[in-house]
Amino acid sequence: MKTDTRLYSAVILILFVGIGLILYKHLVLGFPLMPDDKKFVWTIEAKIDFQAQGDPVIVSFALPPDEPHLTFMEEDFASSDYGFSELISNNERRGQWSKRTAQGAQTAYYRLSVYEHGNIVQIPPSDEPVPPQKPELDELFMTASLTLIEKVRAKSANSEIFTRELIQTLNSKSPNQNQRLLRNDKAGQDHKTNLILDILALEGISARVVRGLFLEDGRRRQSLTNYVEIHDGERWILFNQDTGQSGKPKNFLIWQRGGQSLLDVVGGVNSQVSFSIIKNTHSTRSLVVNSNLNEQASIIDFSIYSLPIEQQNAFKMILLLPIGALVVVIMRILIGIRTSGTFMPILIALALIQTTLFTGIIIFLTVVGIGLMIRSYLSRLNLLLVARISAVIIVVITIIASISIISHKIGLSQALTVTFFPMIILAWTIERMSVLWEEDGPREVLIQGAGSLLTAIIAYLFMTNRTVEYLTFNFPELMLVNLAMILILGQYTGYRLTELYRFHSMGQDNATDKH
Amino acid sequence: MLLTSIKRLKSIGIIGMNQRNFGLVSRYNPRHLYPLVDDKLKTKRLAQQAGITVPKLLGTLHYQHDVKQLKDVLEAYKQFVIKPVKGSGGKGILVITEHDHQFYYKPSGDAVKLPYIERHVSNILSGLHSLGGKPDSVMIESLIQIDPVFANYSYEGIPDLRVIVMKGYPIMAMLRLATHASDGRANLHQGAVGVGIDIGTGEALHAVQYGNPVYYHPDTRKPFHDLTVPHWNKLLVLASACYGITGLGYLGVDIVLDRDQGPMIIELNARPGLSIQVANFAGLAPRVKVIETLEKIDSDPQSRVEFSINNFATSRNSIRPHRETNQS
């Protein structure tokens, strides 16, 4: 029983590695387990317009920060005749377009394709806050602010609640005179942001503005929305400055944090920026593969994906073979079906994949049938074995060529796929079956032929299943799971299904004997 | 339904194919010993050295160009059997019962000419009947003369007796009778009759054709109830001795009874089939277990046979209920 424990520990180890790798790819790298898994890719275009005045032009534009839950697929900085460079400083990315001289209306584009990982926890930014600086306000505003602070503070216990209360009070539908003065409804959202930041600074809370874009499909001429982010001593909390709700809303892309300008244009006037947004659907798998290839995650970098597409396609087929092997193992060990040649059914199944099921079966039966007839004539010619099989190969090729030509002439284009059948294997099948016919009779030929075909069809059904195809190609680790299953099946010492029939008379008779 | 039939087979101790491959063949038959039984010439030589009776070897052919000498080799003999040295399951065996140098007659009475035999030999040499299609050799043996006891129990072929020998102890035996349906061959799945033989006495216990009980030979109509294999003790000792020459712990020994020379070994098999259980109406598992629990294997075939006779004899009444029906 020592070999037993050795085998089972090997099986467990293989299973562990296989399933572990699958889970790693699914949970960490984001590979979906189902082929139909789709992700939304947002393409955001920022259009910067300004009037140049004949001087050197420098356009500096804030770019969205790289966040762990986002993947930037593509960034594009298209503007004719402009030099471009990307500057990174103080946790901020800025794009800079420059030109020696420019005159008249100018446009610079920044295009970004981005998607969100569904399954990665969002981490709030970890940078340390700057201590708030006392704002300089005129007497009237200062008094109004302090009154408001008194009122809000009375209702709050910590900075988070204070901020929420403050925003809600400022936005209240029936503002008192004090609030109306402060909030000045005619001013834009920047005014409100600054007001909130000022009051928070008076209260000694570190805060900053966060500009972001709501992602909605097909929107044009959008502008950024201001949010307020405060630091409560431990972490940053994002607030909607209109409702007081905390947390990042769905589909809100944070473009810029902090009070720096969004857009600076030197040598131009009337600058403005507008955003348009398009949503695309992509298969999650291709997104994940591309991003991991770019990031050179070693498990992906040293995988099939790094091969040229043509080889990848070849592997798609090769990785299906173990599934066929598993089917054969099950059919032979558990069911007990006899096939002519152990793995011949897999090769037939591979051919069926190319020809489609029905056509394939017809072609197979035709070729083998005609082959058997010709082979029975060959057996009268008194040939040596190797010569005879070679002759059968030529016969098979002739049959295949005839089928192709005839079907082409009558317009049955499906039958042209006949060339996908492995001819040497067909020749051997014919040879074996013909020997079987001579030695064991047509019944045995029928049993084994039907067994082979049935196994091939079942293998074919598995191998063409979309999910199976997807999983085997994208999780080659499944081969390990498959291997573990085959190892366990190799230990199966129980009856085969067909043996229940083979020994059926004994079971019944014995039972009646006892009575 | 499925579970109950599994349970029932288990309770009788029927061994399935997987169990045979895993628990018997691969456990007790070391791979390196296979050539001893897969190569019938080797088996024959070993058997002769150990004093075990085997059919007389008339000649061997190894290469294609030897085929030309075939006529000269056959010249001297009136009857002969042509066999592939590495064949299995009785494949590729050609029996000629008489010839007049022009026509050669098969047991069925079909006449063939020399070129037919030459092609047959050539096919064997190119590996048609050998495992994996490897080039093979041909052996020509003397024809066994059917023992009169079996005269009416066989159609065309000569009955052969399969004894399963486990670590040298005969545990089960079956007589295989060719029928018209099996085309003169002794293969059960082709329609030959399998008769379970009592290890204790050599008497017939039960008979099956195509897995169903039969009570007389389908062609000769001869009933089986008073069939007893002669020379039983000698035959078992012969089978038991094959363990000593091969070292295979789970062995199928094929024995024929020659009218003049008595029992002789014709073939050994390292992967004996399971139909013997159907023919005997009994599972192998309990008997395998008896042998597996033995502390020591007796080195003397005769005492091993005595152990088997004492332990595996079947009380006829329980297993042979049809005897009464036939007599009444």
Interface residues (C-beta under 8 A of the other chain):
Chain A: I333 G336 N382 L384 L385 V386 V435 E439 D440 G441 E444 Q491 Y492 T493 G494 Y495 R496 E499 L500 R502 F503 H504 S505 M506 G507 D509 N510 A511 D513
Chain B: L2 S5 I6 R8 L9 I12 I14 G16 M17 N18 Q19 F22 G23 Q64 K91 G92 P115 E118 R119 S122 N123 S126 G127 L128 G133 D183 N187 H189 Q190 V208 G211 N212 P213 Q277 V278 F281 S318 P321
